[in-house]
């Protein structure tokens, strides 16, 4: 399928067709660099709205399989919920190759004989509560597949235009660490080097790495908006005011941070 055909499957395409197409194009770059092949069986961790899920399913084809799991509830997400997005994908030509599971955390239930070729946590590691939780997950999935395909935002801005995204990530991480009702996704914005060290400690050996610059994506703008809205709520901690002011001063610097991708095998 073309990127446009995949984008049109997504429920969010009706909300913002241009942005949905950009999101699909970005994920296609990752899938092509990872070298995913037809017929492979994939466990995707942190599938969210299913943008990566759809591209993975297109790559593995009708002979392949994608089990897409997320810890969130199907009702989560706005203006399109995770459940609504999953339903749109399942009702498409890609649907037969995909299984979605939400409210999922029990990786042991999959068993060591689940026969996956690949585990794919794509831009989902910052949502884990802490580094120990991520390390534990990486250890568990080592029993499920021999290869790990990993991507995440690189918390190291290369340009001033990325400063707004970077500052909003730091704000979200601080809020999530100290306030249970912060309602911000980012909880543990580990650096690239820290993540690679976690991989090694969990038994994975990174074999190749690449960096993708995605200035056209709106993720930086979204994070800035969410942080400023959180800071404006009654009772916001005044100790966070300096970083809020820094975000406001750089809210026009909305370019998304780069994304790093890694291929790792079991040590």
Order of alpha helices (4+ residues) and beta strands (2+ residues): alpha-alpha-beta-alpha-beta-alpha-beta-beta-alpha-beta-alpha-alpha-beta-alpha-alpha-beta
